[in-house]
Amino acid sequence: MAADPATILLVDDHRAVREELAFALGYDGYTTREAADGPAGLAAAADPGVDLVLLDVKLPGLDGLEVLAKIKEQRPDLPVVMISGHGDLDTAILAVKKGAYDFLQKPFAADRVLLSIRNALRAGRLQHENTALRAAIAVDTLLGTSEPIQQVRAMIGKVAPTDVAVLVTGENGTGKELVARQLHQQSRRAQGPFVAINCAAIPDDLVESELFGHERGAFTGATSARAGSVEQASGGTLFLDEVGDMPLPMQAKLLRTLQERVVQRLGAQQSRAVDVRVVAATNQDLAAMVAAKTFREDLYYRLHVVRIHMPPLRERPGDTSELAAHFLASAAARNGLGPRRLARDAAGWIAAQPWPGNVRQLKNVLEAAAVLADSAEVTAEALAAASTPGPARGDDGERDWFRFEKLEDFRAATEKEFLRRKLLEFGGNIKRTAERIDLQRSNLYKKLERYDLK
């Protein structure tokens, strides 16, 4: 029986076909409604109680493909599965481009219809959730007025309306996924799904199934068929994060999918037409990886049609105050806290940090400070307490003190690191730092000059 009862609209001019489908679907727990021509089907699909439409291509009054196009205008999230006794590949591709989830050719087995319906309903729910999420998020969330971020906005504005592939580069935490979402939201595909997949977070043996899906029984544990991320993103945007970590065998299969615009699930005998716009992101040098033969050159050029580089936070220092105020207010609202504001010394503390984790690190520090603050005003000291010191530059997490050959060098490095952390703790306030470490200010200035600590 169907796990999630749903109402299926059957639009076909042959009564026998409608009765056969209604019987099979009713046995599996679905409720059905029927329409015998295009206009009636279009009117019935407008009912919000309809969860999915099985739509014949050849219909009296209004062609099935025309009905599909109008349904997608009225209810973009409503999944539609096309059926036809005269189907061919061109018709199937056209149907998918117009927004159909699947294309079934008559005569069809009941199991095949039920599988398509289950997958389409699941995809429809995901698309509905994506639409709701987009409505809850402001479109322009690329905050800042610095020249680098203005250049990024301008590039997004030029590229978003097209279907060209985009490669987003930048360090970890700079906001590469945000760029991908902006490209989607400002595109003609904005009503379609945005599907993100982190290539670095999936075990190598599961990448193929995650990307391309699988049929039931394709491998041990595949108890039901599943659409992969590429298929789920059809009609919208597929975001491949950390694409440089994709295994070489999967790079070849992804290239074929992008070139031929078809996807073949694991265990399937036939391919499915897909229509996706691909945005990839990486913090690695893909050109160097191509030279080292760890990334396919043909895939690199397929993904790197247009490149958008997200600058690190240290190259846009003028944006930190605006970002911090936004993150602090958002954190307070999201966690049900009272109003939070930055104290006068907080902006100086924020501007003085290197922020190796970029915008993500800044956001996390403000989130922690909003929660831990004892008052509505968040001071530099509170920010310092909320931040988690990362490894020093050049370190891998734990210092290798044995690299020093002289005791004097060891002492100097230790003293420099101690002073750096104390300055961060007190927001760069020389007087308070000197008092806390019991050192005259004149001596502290000399040490800061010696170690080039500004």
C-alpha positions as CSV (number, residue, x, y, z in Angstrom):
1,M,0.0,0.0,0.0
2,A,1.1,3.6,-0.6
3,A,3.1,5.0,2.3
4,D,1.7,8.5,1.8
5,P,-1.9,8.5,0.5
6,A,-2.1,10.9,-2.5
7,T,-4.6,12.0,-5.1
8,I,-3.7,11.2,-8.7
9,L,-5.4,12.8,-11.6
10,L,-5.8,10.5,-14.7
11,V,-6.1,12.4,-17.9
12,D,-6.7,10.1,-20.9
13,D,-9.4,10.0,-23.6
14,H,-9.6,6.1,-23.4
15,R,-11.9,5.0,-20.6
16,A,-10.3,1.5,-20.5
17,V,-6.9,3.1,-19.8
18,R,-8.3,5.2,-17.0
19,E,-10.1,2.3,-15.4
20,E,-7.0,0.1,-15.6
21,L,-4.9,2.8,-13.9
22,A,-7.6,3.7,-11.3
23,F,-7.8,0.0,-10.3
24,A,-4.0,-0.4,-9.9
25,L,-3.6,2.9,-8.1
26,G,-6.6,2.2,-5.8
27,Y,-5.2,-1.1,-4.9
28,D,-1.9,0.6,-3.9
29,G,-3.8,3.1,-1.6
30,Y,-4.1,6.1,-3.9
31,T,-7.2,8.1,-4.6
32,T,-7.9,8.9,-8.3
33,R,-9.8,11.5,-10.3
34,E,-10.4,11.3,-14.0
35,A,-10.6,13.6,-17.0
36,A,-11.2,12.6,-20.7
37,D,-9.9,15.6,-22.5
38,G,-7.3,18.4,-22.3
39,P,-9.5,21.3,-21.0
40,A,-11.1,19.1,-18.4
41,G,-7.7,17.8,-17.3
42,L,-6.4,21.3,-17.0
43,A,-9.3,22.5,-14.9
44,A,-9.0,19.4,-12.6
45,A,-5.3,20.0,-12.1
46,A,-6.0,23.4,-10.7
47,D,-7.5,21.8,-7.6
48,P,-4.9,22.0,-4.8
49,G,-6.1,18.6,-3.7
50,V,-4.5,16.9,-6.7
51,D,-1.0,15.7,-5.9
52,L,0.1,14.3,-9.2
53,V,-1.1,14.1,-12.8
54,L,-0.8,11.1,-15.2
55,L,-1.3,12.9,-18.5
56,D,-1.7,11.4,-22.0
57,V,0.1,13.1,-24.9
58,K,-2.7,12.8,-27.5
59,L,-5.9,14.4,-26.1
60,P,-9.0,16.0,-27.7
61,G,-9.6,19.7,-27.2
62,L,-6.0,20.5,-26.0
63,D,-2.8,18.6,-26.7
64,G,-1.2,16.9,-23.7
65,L,2.0,18.9,-24.0
66,E,0.0,22.1,-24.1
67,V,-1.8,21.0,-20.9
68,L,1.6,20.2,-19.3
69,A,2.9,23.7,-20.1
70,K,-0.2,25.4,-18.7
71,I,-0.1,23.2,-15.5
72,K,3.5,24.2,-14.9
73,E,2.6,27.9,-15.3
74,Q,-0.2,27.5,-12.7
75,R,1.3,25.0,-10.3
76,P,5.1,24.6,-10.9
77,D,5.5,22.2,-8.0
78,L,2.8,19.7,-9.2
79,P,4.6,16.6,-10.6
80,V,3.3,15.4,-14.0
81,V,4.1,12.0,-15.6
82,M,3.4,11.8,-19.3
83,I,1.9,8.7,-20.9
84,S,1.6,7.9,-24.6
85,G,0.9,5.0,-27.0
86,H,3.0,6.7,-29.7
87,G,6.0,7.9,-27.7
88,D,9.4,8.5,-29.2
89,L,12.6,9.9,-27.8
90,D,12.0,13.4,-29.2
91,T,8.6,13.6,-27.6
92,A,10.0,12.4,-24.3
93,I,12.8,15.0,-24.3
94,L,10.3,17.7,-25.2
95,A,8.0,16.6,-22.3
96,V,10.9,16.7,-19.8
97,K,12.0,20.1,-21.0
98,K,8.4,21.4,-20.5
99,G,8.6,20.1,-16.9
100,A,7.4,16.5,-16.9
101,Y,9.0,14.2,-14.3
102,D,8.8,11.0,-16.4
103,F,7.6,9.6,-19.7
104,L,5.8,6.2,-19.9
105,Q,5.0,4.4,-23.1
106,K,1.9,2.3,-23.5
107,P,1.4,-0.5,-22.8
108,F,3.0,-0.2,-19.4
109,A,3.3,-2.6,-16.5
110,A,1.6,-1.5,-13.3
111,D,4.8,-1.8,-11.3
112,R,6.5,0.6,-13.6
113,V,3.7,3.1,-13.2
114,L,3.7,2.8,-9.4
115,L,7.4,3.2,-9.2
116,S,7.3,6.4,-11.3
117,I,4.5,7.8,-9.2
118,R,6.3,7.2,-6.0
119,N,9.5,8.9,-7.2
120,A,7.5,11.8,-8.8
121,L,5.6,12.4,-5.5
122,R,8.9,12.4,-3.6
123,A,10.5,14.8,-6.1
124,G,7.4,17.0,-5.9
125,R,7.6,17.2,-2.1
126,L,11.3,18.2,-2.4
127,Q,10.5,20.9,-4.9
128,H,7.7,22.2,-2.8
129,E,10.1,22.4,0.2
130,N,12.7,24.2,-1.9
131,T,10.1,26.7,-3.1
132,A,9.0,27.4,0.5
133,L,12.6,27.8,1.6
134,R,13.3,30.2,-1.3
135,A,10.3,32.3,-0.3
136,A,11.7,32.5,3.3
137,I,15.1,33.6,2.2
138,A,15.8,37.1,0.9
139,V,17.0,37.0,-2.7
140,D,19.9,39.4,-2.2
141,T,21.9,37.9,0.6
142,L,25.4,38.7,-0.8
143,L,26.0,41.4,1.8
144,G,28.7,44.0,1.5
145,T,29.6,47.1,-0.5
146,S,33.3,46.4,-1.2
147,E,34.5,46.5,-4.8
148,P,35.2,42.7,-4.9
149,I,31.7,41.7,-3.8
150,Q,30.2,44.3,-6.2
151,Q,32.1,42.6,-9.0
152,V,30.7,39.2,-8.0
153,R,27.2,40.6,-8.0
154,A,27.7,42.1,-11.5
155,M,29.0,38.8,-12.8
156,I,26.0,36.9,-11.4
157,G,23.7,39.4,-13.0
158,K,25.2,38.8,-16.4
159,V,25.5,35.0,-16.2
160,A,22.3,34.0,-14.3
161,P,19.8,34.4,-17.1
162,T,21.8,32.0,-19.3
163,D,22.2,28.3,-19.1
164,V,26.1,28.2,-19.3
165,A,28.0,26.2,-16.7
166,V,29.7,28.2,-14.0
167,L,32.7,27.3,-11.9
168,V,32.8,29.1,-8.5
169,T,36.2,29.3,-6.9
170,G,37.4,30.5,-3.5
171,E,38.6,29.5,-0.1
172,N,36.5,27.5,2.3
173,G,33.8,29.6,3.9
174,T,33.7,32.4,1.4
175,G,30.1,31.7,0.3
176,K,30.5,29.7,-2.9
177,E,27.1,27.9,-2.4
178,L,25.5,31.3,-1.9
179,V,26.7,32.4,-5.3
180,A,25.2,29.2,-6.8
181,R,21.9,29.9,-5.1
182,Q,21.9,33.4,-6.4
183,L,22.6,32.2,-10.0
184,H,19.6,29.9,-9.6
185,Q,17.3,32.4,-8.0
186,Q,18.0,35.0,-10.8
187,S,17.7,32.5,-13.6
188,R,14.8,31.3,-15.7
189,R,15.0,28.1,-13.7
190,A,14.1,29.7,-10.4
191,Q,10.8,27.8,-10.1
192,G,12.7,24.5,-10.6
193,P,14.6,22.6,-8.0
194,F,18.0,23.6,-6.6
195,V,19.9,20.4,-5.7
196,A,23.2,20.6,-3.9
197,I,25.6,17.7,-3.5
198,N,28.9,17.8,-1.7
199,C,31.3,15.6,-3.7
200,A,33.8,15.5,-0.8
201,A,31.3,14.2,1.7
202,I,30.2,11.1,-0.1
203,P,32.1,7.8,0.1
204,D,33.6,6.8,-3.3
205,D,31.5,3.6,-3.5
206,L,28.3,5.7,-3.1
207,V,29.0,8.6,-5.5
208,E,27.5,6.9,-8.5
209,S,24.2,6.0,-6.8
210,E,24.0,9.5,-5.2
211,L,24.5,11.3,-8.5
212,F,22.7,9.0,-11.0
213,G,20.3,7.0,-8.8
214,H,19.6,3.3,-8.9
215,E,16.9,0.7,-9.7
216,R,15.7,-1.8,-7.1
217,G,18.1,-4.6,-6.7
218,A,21.0,-2.8,-8.4
219,F,23.2,-3.6,-5.4
220,T,22.9,-5.0,-1.9
221,G,20.7,-2.8,0.1
222,A,18.9,-1.2,-2.9
223,T,15.4,-2.3,-1.7
224,S,13.7,0.4,-3.8
225,A,14.4,2.6,-6.8
226,R,15.8,6.0,-6.2
227,A,16.3,9.0,-8.5
228,G,19.8,10.5,-8.2
229,S,20.7,14.1,-7.7
230,V,21.1,14.8,-11.4
231,E,17.6,13.5,-12.1
232,Q,16.1,15.4,-9.1
233,A,17.6,18.6,-10.4
234,S,16.0,18.3,-13.9
235,G,14.4,21.5,-14.8
236,G,16.5,23.4,-12.3
237,T,20.1,23.7,-11.1
238,L,22.6,21.1,-9.9
239,F,25.2,22.4,-7.6
240,L,28.4,20.3,-7.4
241,D,30.3,21.4,-4.3
242,E,33.9,20.4,-3.9
243,V,33.9,19.0,-7.4
244,G,37.7,18.5,-7.3
245,D,37.1,15.6,-5.0
246,M,35.0,13.6,-7.4
247,P,36.6,10.2,-8.3
248,L,37.9,10.0,-11.8
249,P,35.5,7.2,-12.9
250,M,32.5,9.4,-11.9
251,Q,34.0,12.4,-13.7
252,A,33.8,10.4,-17.0
253,K,30.1,9.5,-16.3
254,L,29.2,13.0,-15.3
255,L,30.8,14.3,-18.6
256,R,28.7,11.9,-20.6
257,T,25.6,13.1,-18.7
258,L,26.3,16.8,-19.4
259,Q,27.1,16.2,-23.0
260,E,24.2,13.9,-23.9
261,R,21.7,15.3,-21.4
262,V,20.7,11.9,-20.3
263,V,21.2,9.9,-17.1
264,Q,21.3,6.2,-16.6
265,R,20.5,4.8,-13.1
266,L,22.5,1.9,-11.7
267,G,20.9,-1.3,-12.8
268,A,18.7,0.4,-15.5
269,Q,18.7,-0.7,-19.1
270,Q,17.5,2.7,-20.5
271,S,18.6,6.3,-20.1
272,R,16.4,9.1,-19.0
273,A,16.4,12.6,-20.5
274,V,17.4,15.4,-18.0
275,D,17.6,19.1,-18.3
276,V,19.9,20.7,-15.7
277,R,22.1,23.7,-15.4
278,V,25.3,22.9,-13.6
279,V,27.2,25.1,-11.2
280,A,30.3,23.6,-9.7
281,A,32.5,24.9,-6.9
282,T,36.0,24.2,-5.6
283,N,38.7,25.5,-3.3
284,Q,41.3,23.6,-5.3
285,D,43.3,24.6,-8.4
286,L,41.6,22.5,-11.0
287,A,44.0,23.6,-13.8
288,A,46.9,22.2,-11.7
289,M,44.9,19.0,-11.1
290,V,44.4,18.7,-14.8
291,A,48.1,19.0,-15.4
292,A,48.6,16.3,-12.7
293,K,46.0,14.1,-14.4
294,T,43.9,13.9,-11.2
295,F,41.0,15.8,-12.9
296,R,39.7,15.2,-16.4
297,E,40.6,18.0,-18.8
298,D,37.4,17.6,-20.9
299,L,35.2,17.9,-17.8
300,Y,37.2,20.9,-16.6
301,Y,36.4,22.8,-19.8
302,R,32.8,21.6,-19.7
303,L,32.4,23.1,-16.1
304,H,34.6,26.1,-16.6
305,V,32.6,28.0,-19.2
306,V,32.4,31.0,-16.9
307,R,34.4,31.4,-13.6
308,I,33.2,33.5,-10.6
309,H,35.8,33.9,-7.8
310,M,34.6,34.6,-4.3
311,P,37.1,36.8,-2.5
312,P,38.3,35.9,1.0
313,L,37.1,38.1,3.8
314,R,40.5,39.6,4.3
315,E,40.2,41.2,0.8
316,R,36.9,42.8,1.7
317,P,37.5,44.3,5.2
318,G,35.0,47.0,4.6
319,D,32.2,44.5,4.6
320,T,32.8,42.9,8.0
321,S,30.7,45.4,10.0
322,E,27.7,44.9,7.8
323,L,28.1,41.1,7.8
324,A,28.5,41.0,11.6
325,A,25.4,43.1,12.3
326,H,23.4,40.9,10.0
327,F,24.6,37.7,11.5
328,L,24.1,38.9,15.0
329,A,20.5,40.0,14.4
330,S,19.8,36.8,12.5
331,A,21.2,34.6,15.3
332,A,19.2,36.5,17.9
333,A,15.9,36.1,16.0
334,R,16.6,32.5,15.1
335,N,17.3,31.5,18.7
336,G,14.5,33.4,20.2
337,L,16.8,35.9,22.0
338,G,16.3,39.5,22.7
339,P,17.8,42.2,20.5
340,R,21.5,42.1,20.2
341,R,23.8,44.9,19.1
342,L,27.6,45.3,18.6
343,A,29.4,47.4,21.2
344,R,31.7,50.2,20.0
345,D,34.9,48.2,20.5
346,A,33.4,45.1,18.7
347,A,33.8,46.5,15.2
348,G,37.5,47.1,15.8
349,W,38.0,43.6,17.1
350,I,36.3,42.1,14.1
351,A,38.3,44.2,11.6
352,A,41.5,43.1,13.3
353,Q,41.0,39.4,12.9
354,P,42.5,37.4,10.0
355,W,39.4,35.2,9.6
356,P,41.0,32.2,8.0
357,G,37.6,30.5,8.0
358,N,36.1,33.6,6.1
359,V,32.4,34.4,6.3
360,R,31.5,31.1,7.7
361,Q,33.8,31.6,10.7
362,L,32.6,35.1,11.2
363,K,29.0,33.9,11.2
364,N,29.7,31.1,13.7
365,V,31.5,33.5,16.1
366,L,28.5,36.0,16.0
367,E,26.1,33.1,16.6
368,A,28.0,32.0,19.6
369,A,28.4,35.5,20.9
370,A,24.6,36.2,20.5
371,V,23.8,33.1,22.6
372,L,26.5,33.6,25.3
373,A,26.2,37.3,25.7
374,D,25.1,38.5,29.2
375,S,23.5,41.6,27.9
376,A,22.1,43.1,24.7
377,E,25.4,44.6,23.9
378,V,28.1,42.3,22.5
379,T,31.5,43.5,23.3
380,A,34.9,42.7,21.8
381,E,35.7,40.7,24.9
382,A,32.5,38.6,24.4
383,L,33.4,38.0,20.8
384,A,36.9,36.9,21.8
385,A,35.5,34.5,24.4
386,A,33.0,33.1,21.8
387,S,35.7,32.5,19.2
388,T,37.6,29.3,19.0
389,P,41.2,29.9,18.2
390,G,42.3,27.9,15.2
391,P,45.8,26.7,14.4
392,A,48.4,29.3,13.7
393,R,49.3,30.0,10.1
394,G,51.5,27.3,8.7
395,D,50.5,24.8,11.4
396,D,48.6,21.6,10.8
397,G,46.7,21.9,14.2
398,E,49.5,21.1,16.6
399,R,52.7,23.1,16.6
400,D,55.9,21.2,15.7
401,W,58.1,23.0,18.3
402,F,61.0,20.7,17.3
403,R,61.5,22.8,14.1
404,F,63.4,25.4,16.2
405,E,67.1,24.8,16.5
406,K,67.8,27.6,19.0
407,L,66.2,28.2,22.4
408,E,66.1,32.0,21.6
409,D,64.0,31.3,18.4
410,F,61.6,29.1,20.4
411,R,61.1,31.8,23.1
412,A,60.5,34.5,20.5
413,A,57.9,32.4,18.6
414,T,56.2,31.6,21.9
415,E,56.1,35.2,23.1
416,K,54.8,36.4,19.7
417,E,52.0,33.9,19.7
418,F,51.1,34.8,23.4
419,L,50.9,38.5,22.6
420,R,48.9,37.9,19.4
421,R,46.3,35.9,21.3
422,K,46.1,38.5,24.1
423,L,45.6,41.3,21.7
424,L,42.8,39.4,20.0
425,E,41.3,38.7,23.4
426,F,41.1,42.5,24.2
427,G,40.2,43.7,20.8
428,G,43.6,45.3,20.1
429,N,43.3,47.5,23.2
430,I,46.9,48.2,24.1
431,K,46.2,49.6,27.6
432,R,44.0,46.7,28.7
433,T,46.4,44.1,27.2
434,A,49.4,45.6,29.0
435,E,47.5,45.7,32.3
436,R,46.4,42.1,32.0
437,I,49.8,40.7,31.2
438,D,51.5,42.9,33.7
439,L,53.7,44.7,31.2
440,Q,54.4,48.5,30.8
441,R,52.8,49.9,27.7
442,S,56.1,51.2,26.4
443,N,57.6,47.7,26.5
444,L,54.5,46.2,24.9
445,Y,54.8,48.7,22.0
446,K,58.4,47.7,21.5
447,K,57.5,44.0,21.4
448,L,54.7,44.6,19.0
449,E,57.1,46.5,16.7
450,R,59.7,43.7,17.0
451,Y,57.2,41.0,16.1
452,D,55.4,43.1,13.5
453,L,52.1,42.7,15.3
454,K,49.7,45.4,14.2
